[in-house]
């Protein structure tokens, strides 16, 4: 039996309207998940957005997540279609709870600060409950999600909490790691009601942390991130808060969109740093995990969760939810627990043209910084300015032993899969001992900057990975600084220009890693500090921009109307004909298929004799063969790429992927999803020839 086919007639009409709007608006230069054709491609943001929590209020959706040591913190985003989001603001501009928040006295909050927020709305008030290391849980409230937000410290620290406003007027909170506790909150939401705290799951083998707490049609649900052999999203449920609680160890598992494990740094002492290379054969290390669910007014259910994306950080994905046996599985009927990277947009009753929540480029002429910027720890507002030199961001160089300890480093999240930040610096106002420039904030970090020495200006590139520094004398103060970052290979290179047109490389390749010291991905950063131990001058930044060569859900457009061959990635095997029957053949004998547009990013594939690639049931297995007839759901495939650009063909009849068994050569549409090593027979390379008449 195949799962039910999704009705798409209404979605087609909505998609056409959105596509027209998108065309009128012009192509965006930055990543947007919305493909403009009624579909979207994960991740929602191709940059770190970790520990997401998402709610619906009427027909509006709101989202926040972890920001740790970055200021301002707790972004609040708004959407009406769950795909296109707009940043409304932050719940706090500065959070100063001690010298460690200001990088003073040798202290810091790298990898700490604000994390794992719980976003809720009740009786016209928005609430964010969130953790802070070595401090009590903080409670933020606002009547307008754009702010202002008020903050009150609670009386307890509640690890990875989630709050539920129950329909009887009581407010409940769950928290913990494996041992999950439940308690009622008091009327002002500052403490637990005495005697209400109890353990509901003790030393669970299914439920971990990162909780999301719901009441749905009279049943209580808790979703949870958990690692047991593989990363997963688990779920617990009960008809009553008193239990009994039953658990489902995986409502989502193994979904990493084909991303292979990257570099890991476990020992943060260095340089030199000892990096563990990623294992492309490892399964389940990066999979979607911490997250929850939301229902649209039309009754659709959608899941949101994050995955570890190597040195880029932790990214947020959107998943269709299928209820089965009372459990909210991420995935489609017939393929539960796996999330398609590209799928139909949610039916929310609203459409919007493709858009990104952040403004990345900044010419520093506005009254405020672009909304994407955050500071590394609490800044000293007396030591930076947009008005001291109009049209420039001025960063005063304050004493610091190195870049890691420098105050007033301005940063934004790096964006994948590849991107190149460029900063234009005027070093005229640097004083001896000052250095200013562009950095990749991570551990290890690397930077490219201009240093003022006794005999003039010097361009320097420092790589903390190996402690190596490269230097070039400069004859003028104005310079363009660039980093080219590839988050699929996890390598970055630096270059510079004295005219903004011709760039020269400097230094060797910089290895980017995932590590737990900052517990964040790479941050593009502008900095200025003085390592001579005295207050210095200033670095003046004229502009900052980010180039993204791959800002869409497909690295290559669908070759509609063209003839293509399909070769299995990593092997000399292709789809072809043997005795007039579809078969796995040597790549040199690959057949040609014309790509027919089926709408909504879907295709049918027609062989030279007019037959279509189609799915049929053979001995209970959804086999694939050539079939006579008009395009139908059995001959329609969602055209999807894994993160490396390999083609995946998702059958709309089975909701599973076209697959050539590497051992037997059998061809089916029964594969759950791509493997990180890309050698499981579901990843294809395609080559096109001439356009068909």
C-alpha positions in Angstrom: 0.0 0.0 0.0 1.2 3.5 -0.9 0.5 6.4 1.4 -2.2 8.9 0.4 -1.2 11.4 -2.3 -1.1 15.0 -1.2 -3.7 17.2 -3.0 -1.8 20.1 -4.6 -4.4 22.0 -6.6 -4.8 24.8 -4.1 -1.0 24.9 -3.5 -0.4 25.4 -7.2 -2.5 28.5 -7.3 -0.8 29.9 -4.2 2.6 29.1 -5.6 1.9 31.0 -8.8 1.0 34.1 -6.8 4.1 33.8 -4.7 6.3 33.2 -7.7 5.0 36.4 -9.4 5.6 38.4 -6.3 9.1 37.0 -6.0 9.9 37.8 -9.6 8.7 41.4 -9.1 10.9 41.7 -6.0 14.0 40.4 -7.8 16.3 37.6 -6.7 17.6 37.8 -3.2 21.4 37.7 -2.7 21.1 35.8 0.6 19.8 32.4 1.6 16.0 32.0 1.6 14.3 28.7 2.3 11.3 29.7 0.1 11.9 28.4 -3.5 9.3 30.7 -4.9 7.3 27.8 -6.5 5.2 26.6 -3.5 8.0 24.6 -1.9 10.8 25.3 0.6 14.2 23.8 1.2 15.8 23.2 4.6 17.4 24.7 6.6 15.1 27.7 7.3 18.2 29.8 7.8 21.5 28.6 6.5 23.2 29.9 9.6 23.1 29.0 13.3 19.7 29.2 15.0 20.0 26.8 17.9 17.5 25.5 20.5 14.5 26.9 18.6 11.1 27.4 20.2 8.1 28.3 18.0 4.5 29.2 18.8 1.4 30.2 16.9 -0.8 33.1 18.1 -3.9 33.3 15.9 -2.5 33.3 12.4 0.9 34.5 13.4 4.0 32.5 14.3 6.9 33.6 16.5 10.3 32.0 17.0 13.3 32.5 19.3 16.4 30.6 20.1 19.7 30.4 22.0 22.2 33.3 21.7 24.7 32.5 24.6 27.4 35.2 24.9 26.1 37.3 21.9 24.5 40.7 22.6 21.7 41.7 21.9 20.2 38.3 22.7 17.0 36.2 22.3 15.9 37.2 18.8 12.2 37.3 18.2 11.1 36.4 14.7 7.7 36.6 13.1 6.1 34.7 10.2 2.7 34.0 8.7 3.8 31.1 6.5 6.4 29.3 8.7 9.0 29.7 6.0 9.7 33.4 5.5 10.6 35.1 8.7 11.2 38.7 9.8 13.3 39.7 12.8 11.2 41.9 15.1 14.0 42.6 17.6 15.6 41.0 20.6 14.3 40.4 24.1 17.3 42.2 25.6 19.9 44.6 24.3 22.4 44.1 27.0 22.5 41.6 29.8 25.2 42.5 32.3 25.3 40.1 35.3 29.0 40.5 36.1 32.5 41.0 34.8 32.5 37.7 32.9 29.7 39.2 30.7 32.0 42.1 29.9 35.2 40.1 29.2 36.8 41.7 32.2 39.2 40.3 34.8 40.2 37.4 32.6 36.7 36.1 32.8 34.2 35.3 30.0 30.9 33.6 29.1 32.0 31.9 25.9 29.5 29.0 25.3 27.4 30.1 28.3 25.0 33.0 28.8 21.5 32.7 27.4 20.4 29.2 26.2 17.4 26.9 25.7 14.5 29.4 25.8 10.8 28.5 26.2 8.6 30.9 24.3 4.9 31.1 25.2 1.9 33.4 24.9 -1.0 33.6 27.3 -3.7 36.2 27.9 -2.1 38.8 25.6 1.4 38.5 27.1 4.4 36.9 25.5 6.8 35.0 27.8 10.3 33.8 27.3 11.8 31.6 30.1 15.5 30.9 29.6 18.6 29.6 31.3 21.8 31.4 32.2 24.8 29.5 33.4 25.5 30.1 37.1 22.5 32.3 37.4 18.8 31.7 38.0 16.3 31.2 35.2 15.2 34.5 33.7 11.7 35.4 32.7 11.1 38.0 30.0 7.6 39.4 29.2 6.1 41.7 26.6 2.7 42.6 25.3 4.3 43.4 21.9 6.7 40.7 20.6 8.8 43.5 19.1 9.3 44.8 22.6 10.0 46.3 25.0 10.6 43.3 27.2 10.8 43.2 30.9 13.0 40.8 32.8 12.6 39.1 36.2 15.0 36.5 37.7 13.2 33.5 39.0 14.0 31.8 42.3 15.4 28.6 40.7 17.6 27.5 37.9 15.6 25.0 35.8 17.6 23.2 33.2 16.2 23.2 29.6 12.8 24.1 30.9 9.5 24.3 29.1 6.3 26.0 30.4 2.7 25.0 29.8 -0.3 27.3 30.5 -3.0 24.7 31.1 -6.6 25.2 30.3 -7.6 25.1 34.0 -5.6 28.2 34.7 -2.6 26.5 36.3 0.9 26.9 34.9 3.3 24.0 34.8 7.0 23.6 34.1 9.1 20.6 33.2 12.9 20.5 33.2 15.9 18.2 33.6 18.2 15.8 31.9 17.0 12.2 31.7 15.4 12.6 35.1 12.5 14.9 34.2 10.8 17.0 36.9 7.3 18.6 36.8 6.1 21.4 39.1 3.4 24.1 39.2 4.5 27.7 39.0 3.2 30.3 41.4 0.9 33.2 40.3 3.7 35.6 39.5 5.7 32.9 37.7 8.8 33.4 39.8 9.0 30.2 41.8 7.6 26.7 42.2 4.4 26.1 44.2 5.6 24.4 47.4 5.0 20.7 47.4 4.2 20.5 43.7 7.6 19.4 42.4 7.8 15.7 41.5 9.7 13.4 39.2 7.7 12.1 36.2 10.5 10.3 34.4 13.5 9.0 36.3 16.8 8.2 34.6 15.0 7.6 31.4 16.7 5.8 28.5 14.5 7.7 26.0 14.1 11.2 27.2 17.1 13.5 27.4 16.9 17.3 27.6 15.8 20.3 25.5 12.1 19.8 26.5 9.0 21.2 24.7 5.8 20.8 26.7 2.3 20.7 25.1 -1.3 19.7 25.8 -3.0 18.5 22.6 -6.6 17.3 22.6 -6.5 16.4 26.3 -3.1 14.6 26.2 0.2 15.9 27.5 3.2 15.6 25.3 6.9 16.3 26.0 9.4 16.3 23.1 13.1 15.9 23.9 16.5 15.8 22.3 18.4 12.6 23.1 21.6 10.8 22.0 21.6 7.0 22.2 23.9 5.6 19.5 22.4 8.2 17.2 21.0 11.7 17.7 17.2 11.8 17.8 14.0 13.6 18.9 12.1 11.5 21.4 8.6 12.0 22.9 6.7 11.2 26.1 2.9 11.4 26.6 0.3 11.0 29.3 -3.4 11.5 29.7 -2.8 13.0 33.1 0.1 14.9 34.7 0.1 12.2 37.3 0.9 9.7 34.6 1.5 7.0 33.7 4.0 8.4 31.1 4.9 6.4 28.1 7.8 7.2 25.8 8.6 6.9 22.1 12.4 6.8 21.6 12.4 8.4 18.2 9.8 10.5 16.4 12.6 11.8 14.3 16.0 10.1 13.7 18.8 9.9 11.2 17.8 13.0 9.3 20.9 15.1 8.4 20.0 15.9 4.7 23.1 13.9 3.7 25.6 16.0 5.7 28.8 14.1 6.7 30.4 14.6 10.1 33.0 17.3 10.0 36.0 18.3 12.1 35.8 18.1 15.9 37.9 19.8 18.5 37.5 18.2 22.0 40.6 19.6 23.7 40.5 23.4 23.5 44.1 23.8 24.6 46.4 25.2 22.0 48.0 26.2 19.7 48.7 23.8 18.2 45.2 22.3 18.3 44.5 18.6 17.8 41.5 18.3 15.6 39.7 15.0 15.0 38.7 14.7 11.3 35.1 13.9 10.7 34.0 10.4 9.8 31.8 10.4 6.6 30.6 6.9 7.4 29.2 7.9 10.8 25.4 7.8 11.0 23.2 9.8 13.3 25.8 12.1 14.7 24.3 15.3 13.2 20.6 14.4 13.0 17.7 16.7 13.7 17.0 16.6 17.4 15.9 19.4 19.8 12.5 20.8 18.8 8.8 20.7 19.0 5.5 21.0 17.0 2.9 23.5 15.9 -0.5 23.3 14.3 -1.7 25.7 11.5 -5.3 27.0 11.4 -6.0 24.6 8.6 -5.1 21.7 10.9 -1.7 20.8 9.4 1.0 19.9 11.9 4.6 20.9 11.5 7.7 20.2 13.4 10.8 22.4 14.0 14.1 21.1 15.3 17.8 21.7 15.0 20.8 19.7 13.7 24.5 20.0 14.3 25.9 21.4 11.1 29.7 21.1 11.8 31.6 24.4 12.0 28.6 26.4 10.8 26.8 25.7 14.1 23.4 24.3 14.8 20.7 25.0 12.2 16.9 24.9 12.3 14.7 22.8 10.0 11.0 22.6 9.3 9.4 19.1 9.0 5.9 17.9 8.0 4.4 16.0 10.9 2.4 12.8 10.5 0.3 11.5 13.4 0.3 7.8 13.8 -0.9 5.8 16.8 -1.2 9.1 18.7 2.4 10.1 18.2 3.6 13.1 16.2 6.2 11.7 13.8 8.4 14.1 11.8 8.1 12.9 8.2 5.6 11.9 5.6 3.2 8.9 5.5 5.2 5.9 4.4 8.5 7.5 5.5 8.1 8.4 9.2 11.0 10.0 11.1 12.7 11.3 8.0 12.3 15.0 6.9 12.5 15.8 3.1 14.9 18.6 2.6 12.6 20.1 0.0 8.8 19.9 0.4 5.5 21.8 -0.1 5.2 24.9 2.0 2.7 24.7 4.9 -0.9 25.6 4.3 -1.2 28.5 6.7 -3.7 30.5 4.6 -0.9 33.1 3.9 1.7 33.5 1.2 4.7 35.7 1.0 7.6 36.3 -1.4 10.9 34.7 -0.5 12.6 36.8 2.1 15.4 36.6 4.7 15.0 37.9 8.3 18.3 39.7 8.4 20.2 42.5 6.6 23.7 41.2 6.2 25.5 44.0 4.3 26.1 47.3 6.1 27.6 50.5 4.8 27.4 52.0 8.3 25.5 55.1 7.1 22.3 54.4 9.0 21.5 55.5 12.5 21.8 51.9 13.7 23.7 48.8 12.8 22.1 46.3 10.5 19.8 43.9 12.4 22.0 40.9 12.0 24.9 42.3 14.1 25.6 41.1 17.6 28.4 41.9 20.0 30.8 39.4 21.5 29.8 39.8 25.1 28.6 43.1 26.5 30.1 46.0 24.6 31.5 49.2 26.0 29.2 51.7 24.3 31.7 54.6 24.8 34.2 52.8 22.6 32.4 52.4 19.4 30.4 54.8 17.2 28.5 55.4 13.9 28.7 59.2 14.3 32.3 60.1 15.2 33.2 59.6 11.6 29.9 59.6 9.6 29.6 56.8 7.2 32.0 54.6 9.2 31.8 52.1 12.0 34.5 53.3 14.4 35.9 50.7 16.9 38.3 52.1 19.4 41.3 49.9 20.1 41.3 49.0 23.8 44.0 47.0 25.5 43.7 43.2 25.1 46.2 40.3 25.1 44.7 38.9 21.8 41.6 38.8 19.6 39.9 36.3 22.0 40.0 38.8 24.9 39.2 42.0 22.8 36.2 44.1 23.8 33.7 45.4 21.2 34.1 42.7 18.6 31.1 43.0 16.3 29.9 39.8 14.8 27.3 38.1 12.7 26.6 34.4 12.1 28.4 32.8 9.2 26.1 31.6 6.4 26.4 28.4 4.3 27.0 26.5 2.3 29.6 28.9 1.0 30.1 32.6 1.6 32.6 35.4 1.5 32.6 38.3 3.9 34.4 41.4 2.8 35.3 44.4 5.1 36.6 47.8 3.9 39.0 49.2 6.5 40.6 52.6 6.8 43.5 52.2 9.1 44.5 55.9 9.2 43.6 56.3 12.9 45.4 53.3 14.3 48.1 53.9 16.8 51.2 51.8 17.6 50.2 48.4 19.0 46.7 48.6 17.4 45.4 45.9 15.1 42.0 46.0 13.4 40.3 43.9 10.8 38.1 40.9 9.8 38.1 37.7 11.8 36.5 34.2 11.9 35.6 34.0 15.5 35.7 30.3 16.6 38.2 28.2 18.5 40.7 28.1 16.9 40.1 31.5 15.3 41.8 33.3 12.4 41.9 37.0 11.4 43.2 39.3 8.7 44.0 42.8 9.8 46.2 45.9 9.7 48.7 46.5 12.5 50.3 49.9 13.2 53.9 49.4 14.0 56.6 52.0 14.8 57.7 52.2 11.1 54.2 52.0 9.5 51.3 49.9 8.6 51.6 46.1 8.1 49.0 43.7 6.9 48.9 40.6 9.0 47.0 37.3 8.8 47.0 35.2 12.0 45.9 31.5 12.1 45.4 30.4 15.7 45.1 26.8 14.5 48.9 26.6 14.1 50.0 29.9 15.6 51.3 31.1 12.3 51.3 34.7 11.2 51.9 36.1 7.6 52.8 39.8 7.1 52.8 42.2 4.1 54.0 45.8 4.3 51.3 48.4 3.3 51.8 51.7 1.6 48.3 53.1 2.2 45.7 52.9 4.9 42.6 51.8 2.9 42.2 48.1 2.3 39.7 45.4 1.5 39.8 42.3 3.6 38.1 39.1 2.6 37.6 35.5 3.8 36.3 32.8 1.5 34.5 30.1 3.6 33.4 26.7 2.4 31.3 25.0 5.1 31.1 21.8 3.1 34.8 21.3 3.1 35.3 23.3 6.3 38.2 25.3 4.8 38.6 29.1 4.6 41.2 31.3 2.9 42.0 35.0 3.2 42.8 37.6 0.6 43.2 41.4 0.4 42.9 44.2 -2.1 44.2 47.7 -2.3 41.7 48.8 -5.0 38.6 46.7 -4.3 39.0 44.7 -7.5 42.1 42.6 -7.5 42.5 40.3 -4.6 45.8 38.7 -3.5 45.8 35.6 -1.2 47.6 35.7 2.1 48.3 32.9 4.5 47.4 29.2 4.1 44.0 27.5 4.4 42.3 27.8 7.8 40.6 24.6 9.1 37.2 25.4 10.6 35.9 23.1 13.3 32.9 22.4 15.6 33.8 22.7 19.3 32.1 23.2 22.7 34.0 26.1 24.1 31.9 28.7 22.3 29.2 26.1 21.6 28.5 28.1 18.4 29.5 28.1 14.8 31.9 30.5 13.1 31.1 34.2 13.4 32.2 36.8 10.9 33.7 39.6 13.0 35.0 43.1 12.9 37.5 43.9 15.6 40.1 46.5 16.9 42.3 46.1 19.9 45.7 47.2 21.2 48.1 44.4 22.3 50.7 46.9 23.7 48.7 47.3 26.9 47.6 50.9 26.3 44.5 52.6 24.9 45.1 53.1 21.2 43.4 54.7 18.3 40.6 53.4 16.2 39.8 51.2 13.2 37.3 52.8 10.8 35.2 50.3 8.8 33.6 51.8 5.7 31.5 48.8 4.6 30.8 45.2 5.1 29.2 42.7 2.7 28.7 39.0 2.4 28.7 37.3 -1.0 26.7 34.0 -1.3 27.2 32.0 -4.5 24.5 29.5 -3.5 21.6 31.3 -1.9 18.8 29.0 -3.2 17.5 25.5 -2.4 19.1 24.1 -5.5 22.8 24.5 -6.5 21.7 23.8 -10.1 18.2 24.6 -11.6 15.9 21.8 -12.6 16.8 21.1 -16.2 13.2 21.1 -17.4 12.9 20.1 -21.1 16.4 18.8 -21.2 17.7 15.3 -21.7 19.8 14.0 -18.8 21.6 10.9 -17.6 21.5 9.7 -14.0 24.7 8.2 -12.5 24.8 6.9 -9.0 27.2 8.9 -6.9 30.4 7.2 -6.0 30.1 4.4 -8.5 30.2 3.5 -12.2 26.5 2.7 -12.3 23.7 4.5 -14.0 20.1 4.2 -14.9 19.8 2.5 -18.3 18.1 -0.1 -20.4 18.8 -3.8 -20.6 16.6 -5.9 -22.9 14.3 -2.9 -23.1 13.9 -2.9 -19.4 15.0 -0.3 -16.8 18.2 -1.6 -15.2 21.4 -0.5 -13.5 24.1 -0.4 -16.2 27.7 0.9 -16.5 27.8 4.7 -16.6 29.1 4.5 -20.2 25.7 3.0 -21.2 23.5 5.4 -19.3 20.1 6.1 -20.8 18.8 9.6 -21.5 15.6 10.9 -19.9 13.7 14.1 -20.7 12.8 16.1 -17.6 9.1 17.0 -17.7 7.8 19.8 -15.4 5.1 18.5 -12.9 4.9 21.8 -11.0 5.8 22.5 -7.3 9.4 21.5 -8.0 8.4 18.1 -9.2 9.3 16.2 -12.4 8.5 13.2 -14.5 11.3 11.5 -16.5 10.5 10.3 -20.0 12.7 7.8 -21.8 13.5 8.1 -25.5 10.6 5.8 -26.4 8.1 7.9 -24.5 7.7 5.7 -21.5 7.9 7.3 -18.1 9.9 6.3 -15.0 7.1 5.0 -12.7 6.6 3.2 -9.4 4.7 0.0 -9.1 4.2 -2.6 -6.4 6.2 -5.8 -7.1 6.0 -8.5 -4.4 5.1 -5.8 -1.9 8.2 -3.7 -2.9 7.7 -0.3 -4.7 9.8 -1.2 -7.7 10.6 1.3 -10.5 10.1 0.6 -14.2 9.3 2.2 -17.5 5.6 2.6 -18.0 3.3 3.8 -20.8 0.8 6.5 -19.9 0.4 10.1 -18.9 2.3 11.6 -15.9 0.6 10.6 -12.7 1.6 10.5 -9.0 3.3 7.1 -9.6 5.6 8.8 -12.2 6.2 12.0 -10.3 9.2 12.8 -8.2 10.1 15.7 -6.0 13.4 17.0 -7.3 15.7 17.5 -4.2 19.4 18.0 -3.5 21.3 16.9 -0.5 23.5 19.5 1.0 26.4 18.7 -1.4 24.2 19.1 -4.5 23.6 15.4 -5.3 20.2 14.8 -6.8 17.6 12.9 -4.8 14.3 11.9 -6.4 11.5 11.5 -3.9 8.5 9.5 -5.2 5.2 11.2 -4.5 3.6 7.8 -4.5 5.7 6.3 -1.7 7.3 9.4 -0.1 10.6 7.5 -0.4 13.6 7.9 -2.6 14.6 6.4 -5.9 17.4 4.0 -5.1 19.8 1.7 -6.8 20.9 -1.1 -4.5 24.8 -1.0 -4.6 24.9 -4.8 -4.0 22.2 -6.2 -6.3 21.5 -3.3 -8.7 17.7 -3.5 -8.0 15.9 -0.2 -8.6 13.1 0.8 -6.1 11.4 3.8 -4.6 11.7 2.5 -1.1 14.8 4.3 0.3 14.2 6.4 3.5 16.8 9.0 2.8 20.5 9.8 1.9 23.4 8.6 3.9 26.2 11.0 4.9 28.8 9.0 2.9 26.6 9.5 -0.2 27.3 5.9 -1.3 24.0 4.3 -0.4 22.6 4.4 -4.0 20.1 7.3 -3.5 22.4 10.1 -4.5 22.7 10.8 -8.2 24.9 12.9 -10.5 23.0 14.2 -13.5 24.4 15.6 -16.8 22.2 17.4 -19.4 22.4 17.7 -23.1 20.4 19.8 -25.6 17.1 21.4 -24.9 14.2 19.3 -26.3 11.8 20.9 -28.9 
